[in-house]
Amino acid sequence: MSPSDPLERNTAWPALPLAAWRDTYATLHRWTQVVGKIRLAQAPPVNHWWQVPLYVSSCGLTTSPMPHGARFFEIEFDFIAHRLRIGASDGATDGFALAPMSVAEFHAELMRRLAAMGLGVKIWTMPVEIPDPIPFEQDRLHAAYDAEQANRFWRLLVQGTRVLTAFRGRFTGKVSPVHFFWGSFDLAVTRFSGRKAPPHPGAPGIADRVTREAYCDEVSSCGFWPGGPGMDQPVFYSYAYPAPPGFAEAPVRPEAAFWSKELGEFLLPLDAVRRAEAPDDALLDFLESTYAAAATLARWDRPALERVVSR
């Protein structure tokens, strides 16, 4: 692809074709679950499971500080220096290089180093939301790590977080943080109408208690997903639960956005954002128009929930 190609004009939004990093994606998905389950084990419960995601940082993905007795500790994937970093509130630090290694090796190394720092943690070692899961300590199948592709993925998370944070700020009602769910491997932010929702029917590979807590309230949610089963390209997405009648047929922007019947949500391909003259504006147009469709059709009290944004 030549530098004059519109898809390469803005290097802040790098390409991330699924085929180019499929093996690294599979390994990194499982590595983030190891770290995410440590956060799940240590962090006190928060509504909608908000205690479990990871967060985009200035160099990668972090747990944010987690309690361990009277101490705090934090685990961070650094996708610039390609290291896993561990830091504790008493000044103790450790870490190791991110390089090709099996999930079993990654799990063992991290647990060994945590124990040596007096930060021993017990987790359930079965991956979630993954077909044919293998317990972490037994998984020697997934062992790829392409540093360039991991960095590209993080750079897209940075851009997505930046725009989703701006979108989040336009809502005065209950709204989630912009966070990275290691189960579904996606970046998300969720707005709430203030009304309860019917019990969620469940999802493959997820316990009903998880989905019912996550979707106990009426929501409009959006984010970024690098692709996977049923989608062979990176996409931004937007959905509503429960989806109001007519939502799938609602007009949304920009022109490249479309409704996926298979996934039950609106999608905007990453390449359409990268191709846009103003990527931020194109993505915000998608987020605003899909939210407006959900909120209007479901009769949310929009004047009470939205902040007027001057342009």
QUIRA-V620526 format. One record per residue. N is the residue number from 1. RES is the residue in three letters. PSI is psi in degrees with one decimal (NA if undefined). Layout:
n:N res:RES psi:PSI
n:N res:RES psi:PSI
This chain:
n:1 res:MET psi:125.6
n:2 res:SER psi:154.5
n:3 res:PRO psi:-21.6
n:4 res:SER psi:-12.4
n:5 res:ASP psi:133.3
n:6 res:PRO psi:-24.3
n:7 res:LEU psi:-15.4
n:8 res:GLU psi:6.1
n:9 res:ARG psi:-34.6
n:10 res:ASN psi:99.7
n:11 res:THR psi:-9.2
n:12 res:ALA psi:-23.4
n:13 res:TRP psi:80.7
n:14 res:PRO psi:159.1
n:15 res:ALA psi:148.8
n:16 res:LEU psi:63.1
n:17 res:PRO psi:133.6
n:18 res:LEU psi:-39.1
n:19 res:ALA psi:-26.9
n:20 res:ALA psi:-18.8
n:21 res:TRP psi:23.5
n:22 res:ARG psi:-44.4
n:23 res:ASP psi:-41.9
n:24 res:THR psi:-42.2
n:25 res:TYR psi:-49.8
n:26 res:ALA psi:-42.0
n:27 res:THR psi:-47.4
n:28 res:LEU psi:-36.0
n:29 res:HIS psi:-44.0
n:30 res:ARG psi:-37.9
n:31 res:TRP psi:-43.7
n:32 res:THR psi:-28.7
n:33 res:GLN psi:-36.1
n:34 res:VAL psi:-50.6
n:35 res:VAL psi:-41.7
n:36 res:GLY psi:-37.2
n:37 res:LYS psi:-26.2
n:38 res:ILE psi:-43.6
n:39 res:ARG psi:-41.6
n:40 res:LEU psi:-39.8
n:41 res:ALA psi:-29.0
n:42 res:GLN psi:-30.1
n:43 res:ALA psi:138.0
n:44 res:PRO psi:150.6
n:45 res:PRO psi:144.9
n:46 res:VAL psi:148.8
n:47 res:ASN psi:144.2
n:48 res:HIS psi:21.7
n:49 res:TRP psi:29.0
n:50 res:TRP psi:-5.5
n:51 res:GLN psi:-6.2
n:52 res:VAL psi:-20.7
n:53 res:PRO psi:168.6
n:54 res:LEU psi:168.3
n:55 res:TYR psi:143.4
n:56 res:VAL psi:130.7
n:57 res:SER psi:-177.4
n:58 res:SER psi:-7.3
n:59 res:CYS psi:-3.7
n:60 res:GLY psi:-127.3
n:61 res:LEU psi:135.3
n:62 res:THR psi:154.9
n:63 res:THR psi:-20.9
n:64 res:SER psi:167.7
n:65 res:PRO psi:136.4
n:66 res:MET psi:143.5
n:67 res:PRO psi:145.0
n:68 res:HIS psi:94.0
n:69 res:GLY psi:-128.5
n:70 res:ALA psi:2.3
n:71 res:ARG psi:160.8
n:72 res:PHE psi:149.4
n:73 res:PHE psi:160.7
n:74 res:GLU psi:142.7
n:75 res:ILE psi:132.8
n:76 res:GLU psi:131.6
n:77 res:PHE psi:121.5
n:78 res:ASP psi:107.5
n:79 res:PHE psi:12.7
n:80 res:ILE psi:-55.5
n:81 res:ALA psi:-11.3
n:82 res:HIS psi:61.2
n:83 res:ARG psi:153.3
n:84 res:LEU psi:125.0
n:85 res:ARG psi:139.9
n:86 res:ILE psi:129.2
n:87 res:GLY psi:141.6
n:88 res:ALA psi:158.2
n:89 res:SER psi:-12.1
n:90 res:ASP psi:9.1
n:91 res:GLY psi:-8.7
n:92 res:ALA psi:137.3
n:93 res:THR psi:155.8
n:94 res:ASP psi:178.6
n:95 res:GLY psi:176.6
n:96 res:PHE psi:162.3
n:97 res:ALA psi:140.0
n:98 res:LEU psi:115.0
n:99 res:ALA psi:168.8
n:100 res:PRO psi:119.2
n:101 res:MET psi:152.8
n:102 res:SER psi:161.2
n:103 res:VAL psi:-38.5
n:104 res:ALA psi:-42.2
n:105 res:GLU psi:-44.2
n:106 res:PHE psi:-48.0
n:107 res:HIS psi:-47.1
n:108 res:ALA psi:-42.9
n:109 res:GLU psi:-43.9
n:110 res:LEU psi:-45.1
n:111 res:MET psi:-36.1
n:112 res:ARG psi:-44.5
n:113 res:ARG psi:-37.2
n:114 res:LEU psi:-44.6
n:115 res:ALA psi:-39.8
n:116 res:ALA psi:-25.1
n:117 res:MET psi:4.0
n:118 res:GLY psi:26.2
n:119 res:LEU psi:38.6
n:120 res:GLY psi:136.5
n:121 res:VAL psi:140.9
n:122 res:LYS psi:129.8
n:123 res:ILE psi:160.2
n:124 res:TRP psi:120.8
n:125 res:THR psi:12.6
n:126 res:MET psi:123.3
n:127 res:PRO psi:156.1
n:128 res:VAL psi:157.0
n:129 res:GLU psi:30.7
n:130 res:ILE psi:130.8
n:131 res:PRO psi:144.3
n:132 res:ASP psi:57.6
n:133 res:PRO psi:146.3
n:134 res:ILE psi:130.7
n:135 res:PRO psi:141.8
n:136 res:PHE psi:-46.2
n:137 res:GLU psi:-10.7
n:138 res:GLN psi:-6.0
n:139 res:ASP psi:98.0
n:140 res:ARG psi:7.4
n:141 res:LEU psi:-41.4
n:142 res:HIS psi:111.3
n:143 res:ALA psi:20.9
n:144 res:ALA psi:145.3
n:145 res:TYR psi:104.7
n:146 res:ASP psi:108.9
n:147 res:ALA psi:-40.0
n:148 res:GLU psi:-44.1
n:149 res:GLN psi:-37.6
n:150 res:ALA psi:-39.7
n:151 res:ASN psi:-41.6
n:152 res:ARG psi:-43.7
n:153 res:PHE psi:-47.1
n:154 res:TRP psi:-41.5
n:155 res:ARG psi:-36.1
n:156 res:LEU psi:-36.7
n:157 res:LEU psi:-36.8
n:158 res:VAL psi:-49.1
n:159 res:GLN psi:-43.5
n:160 res:GLY psi:-43.5
n:161 res:THR psi:-41.2
n:162 res:ARG psi:-48.3
n:163 res:VAL psi:-40.6
n:164 res:LEU psi:-33.1
n:165 res:THR psi:-39.8
n:166 res:ALA psi:-43.5
n:167 res:PHE psi:-43.0
n:168 res:ARG psi:-38.9
n:169 res:GLY psi:-10.4
n:170 res:ARG psi:5.6
n:171 res:PHE psi:129.7
n:172 res:THR psi:-6.7
n:173 res:GLY psi:-170.1
n:174 res:LYS psi:131.1
n:175 res:VAL psi:142.7
n:176 res:SER psi:164.9
n:177 res:PRO psi:166.8
n:178 res:VAL psi:111.4
n:179 res:HIS psi:163.5
n:180 res:PHE psi:115.3
n:181 res:PHE psi:116.8
n:182 res:TRP psi:-15.5
n:183 res:GLY psi:-56.7
n:184 res:SER psi:-10.6
n:185 res:PHE psi:50.9
n:186 res:ASP psi:155.7
n:187 res:LEU psi:136.2
n:188 res:ALA psi:152.8
n:189 res:VAL psi:141.9
n:190 res:THR psi:132.0
n:191 res:ARG psi:148.2
n:192 res:PHE psi:138.5
n:193 res:SER psi:-24.0
n:194 res:GLY psi:1.4
n:195 res:ARG psi:153.6
n:196 res:LYS psi:157.3
n:197 res:ALA psi:157.8
n:198 res:PRO psi:157.1
n:199 res:PRO psi:132.5
n:200 res:HIS psi:138.1
n:201 res:PRO psi:-7.8
n:202 res:GLY psi:167.2
n:203 res:ALA psi:151.8
n:204 res:PRO psi:135.0
n:205 res:GLY psi:9.6
n:206 res:ILE psi:133.3
n:207 res:ALA psi:142.6
n:208 res:ASP psi:-36.1
n:209 res:ARG psi:-26.9
n:210 res:VAL psi:-50.4
n:211 res:THR psi:-34.8
n:212 res:ARG psi:-33.1
n:213 res:GLU psi:-40.7
n:214 res:ALA psi:-35.2
n:215 res:TYR psi:38.1
n:216 res:CYS psi:-16.2
n:217 res:ASP psi:157.8
n:218 res:GLU psi:130.7
n:219 res:VAL psi:159.6
n:220 res:SER psi:119.7
n:221 res:SER psi:148.4
n:222 res:CYS psi:165.7
n:223 res:GLY psi:-159.7
n:224 res:PHE psi:134.5
n:225 res:TRP psi:129.2
n:226 res:PRO psi:3.7
n:227 res:GLY psi:174.1
n:228 res:GLY psi:-152.9
n:229 res:PRO psi:123.3
n:230 res:GLY psi:-2.9
n:231 res:MET psi:113.2
n:232 res:ASP psi:19.9
n:233 res:GLN psi:157.3
n:234 res:PRO psi:141.9
n:235 res:VAL psi:153.0
n:236 res:PHE psi:146.3
n:237 res:TYR psi:162.5
n:238 res:SER psi:132.9
n:239 res:TYR psi:168.6
n:240 res:ALA psi:144.0
n:241 res:TYR psi:124.7
n:242 res:PRO psi:147.5
n:243 res:ALA psi:123.7
n:244 res:PRO psi:155.0
n:245 res:PRO psi:135.2
n:246 res:GLY psi:-3.3
n:247 res:PHE psi:-44.8
n:248 res:ALA psi:-25.6
n:249 res:GLU psi:-0.9
n:250 res:ALA psi:142.4
n:251 res:PRO psi:129.1
n:252 res:VAL psi:167.3
n:253 res:ARG psi:161.9
n:254 res:PRO psi:-173.6
n:255 res:GLU psi:-30.7
n:256 res:ALA psi:-12.2
n:257 res:ALA psi:148.0
n:258 res:PHE psi:161.0
n:259 res:TRP psi:129.0
n:260 res:SER psi:110.8
n:261 res:LYS psi:-35.9
n:262 res:GLU psi:-41.3
n:263 res:LEU psi:-15.3
n:264 res:GLY psi:39.1
n:265 res:GLU psi:161.9
n:266 res:PHE psi:143.6
n:267 res:LEU psi:145.6
n:268 res:LEU psi:112.2
n:269 res:PRO psi:141.0
n:270 res:LEU psi:-41.9
n:271 res:ASP psi:-27.8
n:272 res:ALA psi:-36.1
n:273 res:VAL psi:-44.6
n:274 res:ARG psi:-31.0
n:275 res:ARG psi:-19.9
n:276 res:ALA psi:148.0
n:277 res:GLU psi:-35.1
n:278 res:ALA psi:89.1
n:279 res:PRO psi:-41.1
n:280 res:ASP psi:-45.1
n:281 res:ASP psi:-39.5
n:282 res:ALA psi:-43.7
n:283 res:LEU psi:-43.7
n:284 res:LEU psi:-34.9
n:285 res:ASP psi:-41.7
n:286 res:PHE psi:-47.5
n:287 res:LEU psi:-44.1
n:288 res:GLU psi:-42.3
n:289 res:SER psi:-35.9
n:290 res:THR psi:-38.1
n:291 res:TYR psi:-46.1
n:292 res:ALA psi:-38.7
n:293 res:ALA psi:-46.7
n:294 res:ALA psi:-48.3
n:295 res:ALA psi:-38.0
n:296 res:THR psi:-47.0
n:297 res:LEU psi:-31.0
n:298 res:ALA psi:1.0
n:299 res:ARG psi:47.2
n:300 res:TRP psi:155.2
n:301 res:ASP psi:75.7
n:302 res:ARG psi:-42.6
n:303 res:PRO psi:-30.4
n:304 res:ALA psi:-14.0
n:305 res:LEU psi:-13.3
n:306 res:GLU psi:145.1
n:307 res:ARG psi:131.6
n:308 res:VAL psi:126.6
n:309 res:VAL psi:122.2
n:310 res:SER psi:140.4
n:311 res:ARG psi:NA
